[in-house]
Amino acid sequence: MKDLVEVIAKALVDNPDAVQVNEVEGERSVIVELKVAPEDMGKVIGKQGRIAKAIRTVIKAAATKEEKKVVVEILP
């Protein structure tokens, strides 16, 4: 999941070197934390959160294969 979020985020932002993805794994769930440069925050979130919602949807679809619950958090 971490790699997938990283690839998607790096494709969206102007400063791909600043993208950081951290994965915190629990028993049945995984939290994926995404950090980008402050000037790229709008590109990752999108208007009314549409891009962030799309990222979460793609990750959720990929997570169903592994039968885990995945939460994507975009951190400032």
PDB file of N, CA, C and O in Angstrom:
ATOM      1  N   MET A   1       0.822  -1.194   0.000  1.00  0.00           N
ATOM      2  CA  MET A   1       0.000   0.000   0.000  1.00  0.00           C
ATOM      3  C   MET A   1       0.869   1.262   0.000  1.00  0.00           C
ATOM      4  O   MET A   1       0.561   2.248  -0.669  1.00  0.00           O
ATOM      5  N   LYS A   2       1.949   1.205   0.759  1.00  0.00           N
ATOM      6  CA  LYS A   2       2.830   2.360   0.874  1.00  0.00           C
ATOM      7  C   LYS A   2       3.370   2.764  -0.501  1.00  0.00           C
ATOM      8  O   LYS A   2       3.400   3.946  -0.843  1.00  0.00           O
ATOM      9  N   ASP A   3       3.789   1.782  -1.271  1.00  0.00           N
ATOM     10  CA  ASP A   3       4.360   2.067  -2.585  1.00  0.00           C
ATOM     11  C   ASP A   3       3.323   2.667  -3.533  1.00  0.00           C
ATOM     12  O   ASP A   3       3.629   3.580  -4.300  1.00  0.00           O
ATOM     13  N   LEU A   4       2.106   2.152  -3.475  1.00  0.00           N
ATOM     14  CA  LEU A   4       1.043   2.643  -4.339  1.00  0.00           C
ATOM     15  C   LEU A   4       0.714   4.104  -4.031  1.00  0.00           C
ATOM     16  O   LEU A   4       0.565   4.912  -4.949  1.00  0.00           O
ATOM     17  N   VAL A   5       0.600   4.444  -2.760  1.00  0.00           N
ATOM     18  CA  VAL A   5       0.332   5.833  -2.362  1.00  0.00           C
ATOM     19  C   VAL A   5       1.470   6.735  -2.812  1.00  0.00           C
ATOM     20  O   VAL A   5       1.239   7.846  -3.288  1.00  0.00           O
ATOM     21  N   GLU A   6       2.692   6.257  -2.662  1.00  0.00           N
ATOM     22  CA  GLU A   6       3.858   7.060  -3.041  1.00  0.00           C
ATOM     23  C   GLU A   6       3.885   7.339  -4.541  1.00  0.00           C
ATOM     24  O   GLU A   6       4.183   8.459  -4.956  1.00  0.00           O
ATOM     25  N   VAL A   7       3.580   6.339  -5.349  1.00  0.00           N
ATOM     26  CA  VAL A   7       3.577   6.518  -6.809  1.00  0.00           C
ATOM     27  C   VAL A   7       2.500   7.516  -7.225  1.00  0.00           C
ATOM     28  O   VAL A   7       2.745   8.394  -8.052  1.00  0.00           O
ATOM     29  N   ILE A   8       1.314   7.378  -6.650  1.00  0.00           N
ATOM     30  CA  ILE A   8       0.217   8.296  -6.982  1.00  0.00           C
ATOM     31  C   ILE A   8       0.561   9.724  -6.568  1.00  0.00           C
ATOM     32  O   ILE A   8       0.367  10.658  -7.345  1.00  0.00           O
ATOM     33  N   ALA A   9       1.070   9.899  -5.350  1.00  0.00           N
ATOM     34  CA  ALA A   9       1.382  11.238  -4.842  1.00  0.00           C
ATOM     35  C   ALA A   9       2.496  11.893  -5.656  1.00  0.00           C
ATOM     36  O   ALA A   9       2.405  13.076  -5.985  1.00  0.00           O
ATOM     37  N   LYS A  10       3.537  11.145  -5.982  1.00  0.00           N
ATOM     38  CA  LYS A  10       4.652  11.717  -6.737  1.00  0.00           C
ATOM     39  C   LYS A  10       4.217  12.140  -8.135  1.00  0.00           C
ATOM     40  O   LYS A  10       4.783  13.074  -8.703  1.00  0.00           O
ATOM     41  N   ALA A  11       3.217  11.460  -8.695  1.00  0.00           N
ATOM     42  CA  ALA A  11       2.714  11.839 -10.021  1.00  0.00           C
ATOM     43  C   ALA A  11       1.913  13.143  -9.975  1.00  0.00           C
ATOM     44  O   ALA A  11       1.806  13.841 -10.983  1.00  0.00           O
ATOM     45  N   LEU A  12       1.356  13.468  -8.821  1.00  0.00           N
ATOM     46  CA  LEU A  12       0.495  14.648  -8.697  1.00  0.00           C
ATOM     47  C   LEU A  12       1.236  15.938  -8.366  1.00  0.00           C
ATOM     48  O   LEU A  12       0.812  17.013  -8.790  1.00  0.00           O
ATOM     49  N   VAL A  13       2.328  15.854  -7.623  1.00  0.00           N
ATOM     50  CA  VAL A  13       2.970  17.049  -7.058  1.00  0.00           C
ATOM     51  C   VAL A  13       4.071  17.617  -7.954  1.00  0.00           C
ATOM     52  O   VAL A  13       4.565  16.945  -8.859  1.00  0.00           O
ATOM     53  N   ASP A  14       4.445  18.873  -7.679  1.00  0.00           N
ATOM     54  CA  ASP A  14       5.543  19.524  -8.395  1.00  0.00           C
ATOM     55  C   ASP A  14       6.899  19.168  -7.794  1.00  0.00           C
ATOM     56  O   ASP A  14       7.919  19.208  -8.483  1.00  0.00           O
ATOM     57  N   ASN A  15       6.909  18.818  -6.499  1.00  0.00           N
ATOM     58  CA  ASN A  15       8.153  18.507  -5.796  1.00  0.00           C
ATOM     59  C   ASN A  15       8.108  17.059  -5.293  1.00  0.00           C
ATOM     60  O   ASN A  15       7.850  16.826  -4.112  1.00  0.00           O
ATOM     61  N   PRO A  16       8.358  16.084  -6.181  1.00  0.00           N
ATOM     62  CA  PRO A  16       8.234  14.677  -5.777  1.00  0.00           C
ATOM     63  C   PRO A  16       9.258  14.225  -4.724  1.00  0.00           C
ATOM     64  O   PRO A  16       9.047  13.215  -4.053  1.00  0.00           O
ATOM     65  N   ASP A  17      10.354  14.961  -4.580  1.00  0.00           N
ATOM     66  CA  ASP A  17      11.358  14.589  -3.580  1.00  0.00           C
ATOM     67  C   ASP A  17      10.858  14.818  -2.157  1.00  0.00           C
ATOM     68  O   ASP A  17      11.363  14.200  -1.219  1.00  0.00           O
ATOM     69  N   ALA A  18       9.878  15.693  -1.987  1.00  0.00           N
ATOM     70  CA  ALA A  18       9.357  16.016  -0.659  1.00  0.00           C
ATOM     71  C   ALA A  18       8.259  15.052  -0.197  1.00  0.00           C
ATOM     72  O   ALA A  18       7.773  15.165   0.929  1.00  0.00           O
ATOM     73  N   VAL A  19       7.872  14.117  -1.046  1.00  0.00           N
ATOM     74  CA  VAL A  19       6.804  13.173  -0.688  1.00  0.00           C
ATOM     75  C   VAL A  19       7.349  12.151   0.295  1.00  0.00           C
ATOM     76  O   VAL A  19       8.369  11.509   0.042  1.00  0.00           O
ATOM     77  N   GLN A  20       6.652  12.007   1.431  1.00  0.00           N
ATOM     78  CA  GLN A  20       7.017  11.012   2.439  1.00  0.00           C
ATOM     79  C   GLN A  20       5.790  10.173   2.758  1.00  0.00           C
ATOM     80  O   GLN A  20       4.709  10.706   3.010  1.00  0.00           O
ATOM     81  N   VAL A  21       5.967   8.860   2.743  1.00  0.00           N
ATOM     82  CA  VAL A  21       4.862   7.958   3.056  1.00  0.00           C
ATOM     83  C   VAL A  21       5.304   7.053   4.198  1.00  0.00           C
ATOM     84  O   VAL A  21       6.362   6.427   4.141  1.00  0.00           O
ATOM     85  N   ASN A  22       4.476   6.996   5.235  1.00  0.00           N
ATOM     86  CA  ASN A  22       4.767   6.168   6.395  1.00  0.00           C
ATOM     87  C   ASN A  22       3.596   5.202   6.587  1.00  0.00           C
ATOM     88  O   ASN A  22       2.435   5.585   6.445  1.00  0.00           O
ATOM     89  N   GLU A  23       3.910   3.959   6.908  1.00  0.00           N
ATOM     90  CA  GLU A  23       2.872   2.951   7.077  1.00  0.00           C
ATOM     91  C   GLU A  23       2.889   2.427   8.507  1.00  0.00           C
ATOM     92  O   GLU A  23       3.913   1.938   8.985  1.00  0.00           O
ATOM     93  N   VAL A  24       1.748   2.531   9.186  1.00  0.00           N
ATOM     94  CA  VAL A  24       1.610   2.022  10.549  1.00  0.00           C
ATOM     95  C   VAL A  24       0.648   0.841  10.475  1.00  0.00           C
ATOM     96  O   VAL A  24      -0.524   1.001  10.134  1.00  0.00           O
ATOM     97  N   GLU A  25       1.156  -0.344  10.799  1.00  0.00           N
ATOM     98  CA  GLU A  25       0.364  -1.545  10.615  1.00  0.00           C
ATOM     99  C   GLU A  25      -0.171  -2.068  11.941  1.00  0.00           C
ATOM    100  O   GLU A  25       0.559  -2.186  12.925  1.00  0.00           O
ATOM    101  N   GLY A  26      -1.456  -2.376  11.943  1.00  0.00           N
ATOM    102  CA  GLY A  26      -2.101  -2.990  13.097  1.00  0.00           C
ATOM    103  C   GLY A  26      -2.471  -4.424  12.780  1.00  0.00           C
ATOM    104  O   GLY A  26      -1.980  -4.991  11.804  1.00  0.00           O
ATOM    105  N   GLU A  27      -3.337  -5.021  13.599  1.00  0.00           N
ATOM    106  CA  GLU A  27      -3.727  -6.409  13.367  1.00  0.00           C
ATOM    107  C   GLU A  27      -4.506  -6.573  12.069  1.00  0.00           C
ATOM    108  O   GLU A  27      -4.138  -7.374  11.210  1.00  0.00           O
ATOM    109  N   ARG A  28      -5.593  -5.802  11.932  1.00  0.00           N
ATOM    110  CA  ARG A  28      -6.429  -5.938  10.750  1.00  0.00           C
ATOM    111  C   ARG A  28      -6.548  -4.646   9.951  1.00  0.00           C
ATOM    112  O   ARG A  28      -7.297  -4.580   8.977  1.00  0.00           O
ATOM    113  N   SER A  29      -5.811  -3.626  10.362  1.00  0.00           N
ATOM    114  CA  SER A  29      -5.886  -2.360   9.642  1.00  0.00           C
ATOM    115  C   SER A  29      -4.494  -1.765   9.441  1.00  0.00           C
ATOM    116  O   SER A  29      -3.547  -2.088  10.159  1.00  0.00           O
ATOM    117  N   VAL A  30      -4.401  -0.897   8.453  1.00  0.00           N
ATOM    118  CA  VAL A  30      -3.146  -0.233   8.125  1.00  0.00           C
ATOM    119  C   VAL A  30      -3.447   1.259   7.973  1.00  0.00           C
ATOM    120  O   VAL A  30      -4.412   1.639   7.309  1.00  0.00           O
ATOM    121  N   ILE A  31      -2.620   2.095   8.588  1.00  0.00           N
ATOM    122  CA  ILE A  31      -2.745   3.540   8.413  1.00  0.00           C
ATOM    123  C   ILE A  31      -1.572   3.993   7.551  1.00  0.00           C
ATOM    124  O   ILE A  31      -0.410   3.763   7.886  1.00  0.00           O
ATOM    125  N   VAL A  32      -1.894   4.635   6.446  1.00  0.00           N
ATOM    126  CA  VAL A  32      -0.870   5.152   5.549  1.00  0.00           C
ATOM    127  C   VAL A  32      -0.871   6.674   5.694  1.00  0.00           C
ATOM    128  O   VAL A  32      -1.864   7.337   5.397  1.00  0.00           O
ATOM    129  N   GLU A  33       0.250   7.211   6.152  1.00  0.00           N
ATOM    130  CA  GLU A  33       0.376   8.654   6.362  1.00  0.00           C
ATOM    131  C   GLU A  33       1.146   9.254   5.190  1.00  0.00           C
ATOM    132  O   GLU A  33       2.235   8.793   4.846  1.00  0.00           O
ATOM    133  N   LEU A  34       0.572  10.278   4.588  1.00  0.00           N
ATOM    134  CA  LEU A  34       1.177  10.928   3.429  1.00  0.00           C
ATOM    135  C   LEU A  34       1.536  12.364   3.783  1.00  0.00           C
ATOM    136  O   LEU A  34       0.691  13.134   4.241  1.00  0.00           O
ATOM    137  N   LYS A  35       2.800  12.715   3.564  1.00  0.00           N
ATOM    138  CA  LYS A  35       3.258  14.092   3.777  1.00  0.00           C
ATOM    139  C   LYS A  35       3.810  14.609   2.458  1.00  0.00           C
ATOM    140  O   LYS A  35       4.582  13.929   1.782  1.00  0.00           O
ATOM    141  N   VAL A  36       3.399  15.834   2.100  1.00  0.00           N
ATOM    142  CA  VAL A  36       3.934  16.479   0.901  1.00  0.00           C
ATOM    143  C   VAL A  36       4.375  17.894   1.274  1.00  0.00           C
ATOM    144  O   VAL A  36       4.095  18.375   2.371  1.00  0.00           O
ATOM    145  N   ALA A  37       5.063  18.544   0.352  1.00  0.00           N
ATOM    146  CA  ALA A  37       5.484  19.929   0.590  1.00  0.00           C
ATOM    147  C   ALA A  37       4.241  20.804   0.739  1.00  0.00           C
ATOM    148  O   ALA A  37       3.220  20.537   0.106  1.00  0.00           O
ATOM    149  N   PRO A  38       4.316  21.849   1.573  1.00  0.00           N
ATOM    150  CA  PRO A  38       3.145  22.715   1.805  1.00  0.00           C
ATOM    151  C   PRO A  38       2.536  23.289   0.525  1.00  0.00           C
ATOM    152  O   PRO A  38       1.318  23.432   0.424  1.00  0.00           O
ATOM    153  N   GLU A  39       3.382  23.615  -0.447  1.00  0.00           N
ATOM    154  CA  GLU A  39       2.854  24.194  -1.690  1.00  0.00           C
ATOM    155  C   GLU A  39       2.152  23.150  -2.573  1.00  0.00           C
ATOM    156  O   GLU A  39       1.412  23.513  -3.488  1.00  0.00           O
ATOM    157  N   ASP A  40       2.378  21.871  -2.307  1.00  0.00           N
ATOM    158  CA  ASP A  40       1.739  20.794  -3.073  1.00  0.00           C
ATOM    159  C   ASP A  40       0.501  20.228  -2.385  1.00  0.00           C
ATOM    160  O   ASP A  40      -0.155  19.340  -2.931  1.00  0.00           O
ATOM    161  N   MET A  41       0.176  20.725  -1.208  1.00  0.00           N
ATOM    162  CA  MET A  41      -0.958  20.194  -0.446  1.00  0.00           C
ATOM    163  C   MET A  41      -2.264  20.282  -1.233  1.00  0.00           C
ATOM    164  O   MET A  41      -3.065  19.347  -1.225  1.00  0.00           O
ATOM    165  N   GLY A  42      -2.472  21.400  -1.907  1.00  0.00           N
ATOM    166  CA  GLY A  42      -3.696  21.583  -2.682  1.00  0.00           C
ATOM    167  C   GLY A  42      -3.817  20.611  -3.836  1.00  0.00           C
ATOM    168  O   GLY A  42      -4.921  20.194  -4.187  1.00  0.00           O
ATOM    169  N   LYS A  43      -2.688  20.246  -4.428  1.00  0.00           N
ATOM    170  CA  LYS A  43      -2.702  19.299  -5.543  1.00  0.00           C
ATOM    171  C   LYS A  43      -3.084  17.897  -5.091  1.00  0.00           C
ATOM    172  O   LYS A  43      -3.702  17.148  -5.848  1.00  0.00           O
ATOM    173  N   VAL A  44      -2.725  17.541  -3.880  1.00  0.00           N
ATOM    174  CA  VAL A  44      -3.026  16.208  -3.362  1.00  0.00           C
ATOM    175  C   VAL A  44      -4.464  16.137  -2.843  1.00  0.00           C
ATOM    176  O   VAL A  44      -5.119  15.100  -2.953  1.00  0.00           O
ATOM    177  N   ILE A  45      -4.945  17.237  -2.282  1.00  0.00           N
ATOM    178  CA  ILE A  45      -6.302  17.238  -1.743  1.00  0.00           C
ATOM    179  C   ILE A  45      -7.329  17.509  -2.850  1.00  0.00           C
ATOM    180  O   ILE A  45      -8.360  16.839  -2.906  1.00  0.00           O
ATOM    181  N   GLY A  46      -7.065  18.462  -3.713  1.00  0.00           N
ATOM    182  CA  GLY A  46      -7.979  18.777  -4.799  1.00  0.00           C
ATOM    183  C   GLY A  46      -9.143  19.638  -4.351  1.00  0.00           C
ATOM    184  O   GLY A  46      -9.321  19.899  -3.161  1.00  0.00           O
ATOM    185  N   LYS A  47      -9.932  20.074  -5.318  1.00  0.00           N
ATOM    186  CA  LYS A  47     -11.106  20.899  -5.001  1.00  0.00           C
ATOM    187  C   LYS A  47     -12.126  20.060  -4.262  1.00  0.00           C
ATOM    188  O   LYS A  47     -12.520  18.986  -4.716  1.00  0.00           O
ATOM    189  N   GLN A  48     -12.541  20.564  -3.129  1.00  0.00           N
ATOM    190  CA  GLN A  48     -13.510  19.898  -2.254  1.00  0.00           C
ATOM    191  C   GLN A  48     -13.079  18.474  -1.896  1.00  0.00           C
ATOM    192  O   GLN A  48     -13.919  17.616  -1.623  1.00  0.00           O
ATOM    193  N   GLY A  49     -11.768  18.227  -1.898  1.00  0.00           N
ATOM    194  CA  GLY A  49     -11.247  16.925  -1.473  1.00  0.00           C
ATOM    195  C   GLY A  49     -11.433  15.806  -2.474  1.00  0.00           C
ATOM    196  O   GLY A  49     -11.347  14.633  -2.110  1.00  0.00           O
ATOM    197  N   ARG A  50     -11.685  16.140  -3.717  1.00  0.00           N
ATOM    198  CA  ARG A  50     -11.970  15.104  -4.722  1.00  0.00           C
ATOM    199  C   ARG A  50     -10.773  14.193  -4.992  1.00  0.00           C
ATOM    200  O   ARG A  50     -10.932  12.976  -5.093  1.00  0.00           O
ATOM    201  N   ILE A  51      -9.586  14.769  -5.109  1.00  0.00           N
ATOM    202  CA  ILE A  51      -8.410  13.946  -5.399  1.00  0.00           C
ATOM    203  C   ILE A  51      -8.071  13.066  -4.200  1.00  0.00           C
ATOM    204  O   ILE A  51      -7.729  11.895  -4.365  1.00  0.00           O
ATOM    205  N   ALA A  52      -8.162  13.624  -2.998  1.00  0.00           N
ATOM    206  CA  ALA A  52      -7.903  12.831  -1.793  1.00  0.00           C
ATOM    207  C   ALA A  52      -8.895  11.667  -1.705  1.00  0.00           C
ATOM    208  O   ALA A  52      -8.517  10.554  -1.341  1.00  0.00           O
ATOM    209  N   LYS A  53     -10.138  11.920  -2.033  1.00  0.00           N
ATOM    210  CA  LYS A  53     -11.152  10.867  -2.002  1.00  0.00           C
ATOM    211  C   LYS A  53     -10.852   9.794  -3.046  1.00  0.00           C
ATOM    212  O   LYS A  53     -11.033   8.603  -2.793  1.00  0.00           O
ATOM    213  N   ALA A  54     -10.393  10.226  -4.217  1.00  0.00           N
ATOM    214  CA  ALA A  54     -10.042   9.275  -5.272  1.00  0.00           C
ATOM    215  C   ALA A  54      -8.854   8.405  -4.860  1.00  0.00           C
ATOM    216  O   ALA A  54      -8.845   7.201  -5.114  1.00  0.00           O
ATOM    217  N   ILE A  55      -7.856   9.018  -4.226  1.00  0.00           N
ATOM    218  CA  ILE A  55      -6.699   8.247  -3.742  1.00  0.00           C
ATOM    219  C   ILE A  55      -7.164   7.201  -2.729  1.00  0.00           C
ATOM    220  O   ILE A  55      -6.753   6.042  -2.788  1.00  0.00           O
ATOM    221  N   ARG A  56      -8.020   7.619  -1.804  1.00  0.00           N
ATOM    222  CA  ARG A  56      -8.529   6.690  -0.782  1.00  0.00           C
ATOM    223  C   ARG A  56      -9.324   5.555  -1.416  1.00  0.00           C
ATOM    224  O   ARG A  56      -9.239   4.414  -0.962  1.00  0.00           O
ATOM    225  N   THR A  57     -10.095   5.854  -2.458  1.00  0.00           N
ATOM    226  CA  THR A  57     -10.888   4.828  -3.138  1.00  0.00           C
ATOM    227  C   THR A  57      -9.988   3.798  -3.807  1.00  0.00           C
ATOM    228  O   THR A  57     -10.236   2.597  -3.698  1.00  0.00           O
ATOM    229  N   VAL A  58      -8.950   4.253  -4.495  1.00  0.00           N
ATOM    230  CA  VAL A  58      -8.018   3.335  -5.166  1.00  0.00           C
ATOM    231  C   VAL A  58      -7.312   2.450  -4.143  1.00  0.00           C
ATOM    232  O   VAL A  58      -7.172   1.245  -4.354  1.00  0.00           O
ATOM    233  N   ILE A  59      -6.867   3.047  -3.034  1.00  0.00           N
ATOM    234  CA  ILE A  59      -6.158   2.287  -2.008  1.00  0.00           C
ATOM    235  C   ILE A  59      -7.099   1.270  -1.355  1.00  0.00           C
ATOM    236  O   ILE A  59      -6.703   0.137  -1.079  1.00  0.00           O
ATOM    237  N   LYS A  60      -8.336   1.680  -1.112  1.00  0.00           N
ATOM    238  CA  LYS A  60      -9.318   0.770  -0.514  1.00  0.00           C
ATOM    239  C   LYS A  60      -9.587  -0.421  -1.425  1.00  0.00           C
ATOM    240  O   LYS A  60      -9.725  -1.552  -0.959  1.00  0.00           O
ATOM    241  N   ALA A  61      -9.661  -0.157  -2.730  1.00  0.00           N
ATOM    242  CA  ALA A  61      -9.890  -1.229  -3.698  1.00  0.00           C
ATOM    243  C   ALA A  61      -8.708  -2.205  -3.709  1.00  0.00           C
ATOM    244  O   ALA A  61      -8.900  -3.418  -3.791  1.00  0.00           O
ATOM    245  N   ALA A  62      -7.502  -1.675  -3.628  1.00  0.00           N
ATOM    246  CA  ALA A  62      -6.314  -2.533  -3.604  1.00  0.00           C
ATOM    247  C   ALA A  62      -6.229  -3.314  -2.296  1.00  0.00           C
ATOM    248  O   ALA A  62      -5.702  -4.426  -2.270  1.00  0.00           O
ATOM    249  N   ALA A  63      -6.743  -2.739  -1.217  1.00  0.00           N
ATOM    250  CA  ALA A  63      -6.662  -3.381   0.097  1.00  0.00           C
ATOM    251  C   ALA A  63      -7.635  -4.548   0.229  1.00  0.00           C
ATOM    252  O   ALA A  63      -7.422  -5.436   1.055  1.00  0.00           O
ATOM    253  N   THR A  64      -8.691  -4.558  -0.566  1.00  0.00           N
ATOM    254  CA  THR A  64      -9.655  -5.659  -0.457  1.00  0.00           C
ATOM    255  C   THR A  64      -9.017  -6.993  -0.834  1.00  0.00           C
ATOM    256  O   THR A  64      -9.440  -8.042  -0.348  1.00  0.00           O
ATOM    257  N   LYS A  65      -8.011  -6.960  -1.692  1.00  0.00           N
ATOM    258  CA  LYS A  65      -7.287  -8.191  -2.040  1.00  0.00           C
ATOM    259  C   LYS A  65      -6.615  -8.795  -0.810  1.00  0.00           C
ATOM    260  O   LYS A  65      -6.598 -10.013  -0.634  1.00  0.00           O
ATOM    261  N   GLU A  66      -6.067  -7.935   0.028  1.00  0.00           N
ATOM    262  CA  GLU A  66      -5.339  -8.389   1.214  1.00  0.00           C
ATOM    263  C   GLU A  66      -6.243  -8.531   2.436  1.00  0.00           C
ATOM    264  O   GLU A  66      -5.786  -8.909   3.515  1.00  0.00           O
ATOM    265  N   GLU A  67      -7.524  -8.224   2.258  1.00  0.00           N
ATOM    266  CA  GLU A  67      -8.514  -8.313   3.334  1.00  0.00           C
ATOM    267  C   GLU A  67      -8.107  -7.507   4.566  1.00  0.00           C
ATOM    268  O   GLU A  67      -8.210  -7.977   5.699  1.00  0.00           O
ATOM    269  N   LYS A  68      -7.645  -6.288   4.318  1.00  0.00           N
ATOM    270  CA  LYS A  68      -7.277  -5.376   5.397  1.00  0.00           C
ATOM    271  C   LYS A  68      -7.989  -4.060   5.193  1.00  0.00           C
ATOM    272  O   LYS A  68      -8.352  -3.701   4.073  1.00  0.00           O
ATOM    273  N   LYS A  69      -8.184  -3.350   6.275  1.00  0.00           N
ATOM    274  CA  LYS A  69      -8.764  -2.014   6.197  1.00  0.00           C
ATOM    275  C   LYS A  69      -7.613  -1.022   6.144  1.00  0.00           C
ATOM    276  O   LYS A  69      -6.725  -1.046   6.996  1.00  0.00           O
ATOM    277  N   VAL A  70      -7.630  -0.158   5.150  1.00  0.00           N
ATOM    278  CA  VAL A  70      -6.552   0.813   4.972  1.00  0.00           C
ATOM    279  C   VAL A  70      -7.124   2.219   5.090  1.00  0.00           C
ATOM    280  O   VAL A  70      -8.123   2.550   4.452  1.00  0.00           O
ATOM    281  N   VAL A  71      -6.480   3.043   5.913  1.00  0.00           N
ATOM    282  CA  VAL A  71      -6.870   4.432   6.095  1.00  0.00           C
ATOM    283  C   VAL A  71      -5.724   5.305   5.583  1.00  0.00           C
ATOM    284  O   VAL A  71      -4.578   5.138   6.001  1.00  0.00           O
ATOM    285  N   VAL A  72      -6.033   6.232   4.679  1.00  0.00           N
ATOM    286  CA  VAL A  72      -5.019   7.144   4.153  1.00  0.00           C
ATOM    287  C   VAL A  72      -5.213   8.494   4.830  1.00  0.00           C
ATOM    288  O   VAL A  72      -6.279   9.102   4.732  1.00  0.00           O
ATOM    289  N   GLU A  73      -4.175   8.955   5.515  1.00  0.00           N
ATOM    290  CA  GLU A  73      -4.208  10.257   6.183  1.00  0.00           C
ATOM    291  C   GLU A  73      -3.214  11.184   5.476  1.00  0.00           C
ATOM    292  O   GLU A  73      -2.064  10.816   5.238  1.00  0.00           O
ATOM    293  N   ILE A  74      -3.678  12.386   5.149  1.00  0.00           N
ATOM    294  CA  ILE A  74      -2.803  13.379   4.536  1.00  0.00           C
ATOM    295  C   ILE A  74      -2.414  14.366   5.638  1.00  0.00           C
ATOM    296  O   ILE A  74      -3.254  15.106   6.151  1.00  0.00           O
ATOM    297  N   LEU A  75      -1.148  14.363   5.987  1.00  0.00           N
ATOM    298  CA  LEU A  75      -0.652  15.188   7.095  1.00  0.00           C
ATOM    299  C   LEU A  75      -0.047  16.486   6.585  1.00  0.00           C
ATOM    300  O   LEU A  75       0.537  16.516   5.501  1.00  0.00           O
ATOM    301  N   PRO A  76      -0.182  17.563   7.359  1.00  0.00           N
ATOM    302  CA  PRO A  76       0.402  18.857   6.945  1.00  0.00           C
ATOM    303  C   PRO A  76       1.919  18.869   7.080  1.00  0.00           C
ATOM    304  O   PRO A  76       2.558  19.876   6.775  1.00  0.00           O
TER     305      PRO A  76
END
